[in-house]
C-alpha cells in the first residue's frame, strides 16, 4: 500500500510559479515510479511528469521547459515546480505511484517501464490539489 498527500496548490496570475508537494508513505520496496497528473472538468486525466527510482524523468511536451519534477533523496516527497504558468494549466493536480514492475511489449520485445505518463500504469493516487491560473 502507498499513501499520497498533495499540497501547494492555489491561485496565481499568469506568468507566476507554484511548487506542488506530495508526501509519499507506505510500501517503498516494490515502488516502480512516481508521477504528476492533472485533470480539468470534462476531460480525462493527463500525465504531466514522472520520476523513476534511479532519477530518470519524463516531462509532457505541453509543459516542457516550464515544469520540473524532483524529489528528496529517499523519494518520500515528490515535487512539481511549475514556472511561467498559463491559464491553460488550471486543473486539479494529482500525485500517483506505481507499485510493482510495469512492462511494455512491442514486437515481441518487452522492457521495464522506468517512468510513465500513462494513467493506467499507476495503481495509487492522491486526492489532488487545485491549481488556478488567472489571466
C-alpha positions in Angstrom: 0.0 0.0 0.0 1.1 3.6 -0.8 -0.4 6.7 0.7 -0.1 10.0 -1.2 -0.9 13.5 0.1 -0.6 16.6 -2.2 -0.2 20.2 -1.2 0.9 23.5 -2.6 -1.9 24.3 -5.0 -3.5 27.7 -5.1 -4.4 30.7 -7.2 -1.8 32.6 -9.2 -1.6 35.0 -12.0 -0.3 34.0 -15.5 3.4 34.0 -15.5 3.7 33.1 -11.9 5.0 30.0 -10.2 3.9 27.3 -7.8 5.5 24.3 -6.2 3.4 21.3 -5.5 4.5 18.7 -3.0 3.4 15.1 -2.5 4.3 13.2 0.7 4.7 9.5 -0.2 4.4 6.9 2.6 3.8 3.2 2.9 5.4 0.4 0.9 8.6 1.5 -0.8 10.2 -1.9 -1.5 8.3 -2.5 -4.8 7.8 1.1 -5.9 8.4 1.5 -9.7 7.9 5.1 -10.4 6.0 8.3 -9.3 4.2 10.9 -11.3 2.1 14.0 -11.5 -1.1 14.2 -13.5 -3.8 16.8 -14.0 -7.4 16.9 -14.9 -10.0 19.6 -15.8 -13.8 19.1 -15.7 -15.0 17.1 -18.7 -11.5 16.0 -19.7 -9.5 12.9 -19.0 -6.6 12.8 -16.7 -3.3 13.6 -18.4 0.3 12.9 -17.5 2.4 15.9 -16.6 5.7 14.5 -15.3 7.2 11.2 -14.0 10.2 10.3 -11.9 11.8 6.9 -11.8 13.6 5.3 -8.9 17.0 6.0 -10.5 16.2 9.6 -11.1 15.0 9.2 -14.7 12.4 11.8 -15.6 9.7 12.3 -18.3 8.0 15.6 -18.9 5.0 16.1 -21.1 5.6 18.3 -24.2 3.0 20.8 -23.2 4.9 21.7 -20.0 8.4 21.0 -21.1 10.7 23.9 -20.2 8.3 25.2 -17.6 7.7 22.4 -15.2 10.3 20.3 -13.3 9.8 17.1 -11.3 12.1 16.2 -8.4 12.1 14.6 -5.0 14.1 14.3 -1.9 16.8 11.6 -1.8 14.5 8.9 -0.4 11.7 9.8 -2.7 9.4 10.3 0.3 8.4 13.7 -1.0 7.7 14.4 -4.7 7.8 17.9 -6.1 6.5 19.6 -9.2 8.0 23.1 -9.8 5.7 25.0 -12.1 7.0 28.2 -13.7 5.6 30.5 -16.3 2.1 29.3 -15.5 -0.6 29.8 -18.1 -4.4 29.9 -17.7 -4.4 26.5 -19.6 -2.5 25.0 -16.7 -5.6 25.4 -14.5 -6.6 21.9 -13.2 -6.7 19.5 -10.3 -3.2 18.1 -10.0 -2.7 14.5 -8.7 0.3 12.7 -7.4 0.4 9.0 -8.3 2.6 5.9 -7.7 3.2 2.6 -9.3 3.7 -0.4 -7.0 5.1 -3.4 -8.8 7.1 -3.6 -12.0 5.4 -2.3 -15.2 6.4 -3.7 -18.5 5.6 -2.8 -22.1 5.9 -5.1 -25.0 6.3 -4.3 -28.7 7.1 -6.7 -31.5 7.6 -9.5 -29.0 10.2 -7.5 -27.1 9.3 -6.5 -23.5 11.1 -3.9 -21.4 10.7 -2.5 -17.9 9.0 0.9 -17.7 11.2 3.4 -15.8 8.9 6.4 -16.0 5.3 6.8 -17.2 2.8 9.4 -18.3 0.1 6.8 -18.8 -2.8 6.9 -16.3 -3.4 3.2 -16.4 0.1 2.3 -15.4 -0.4 3.8 -11.9 -2.2 2.0 -9.1 -2.1 4.5 -6.3 -3.4 8.1 -6.3 -3.6 11.1 -4.1 -6.7 13.2 -3.6 -5.4 16.1 -5.7 -4.7 19.8 -5.2 -6.3 22.6 -7.2 -4.2 25.0 -9.3 -5.9 28.0 -10.7 -4.1 30.4 -13.1 -5.8 33.7 -13.9 -5.0 35.9 -17.0 
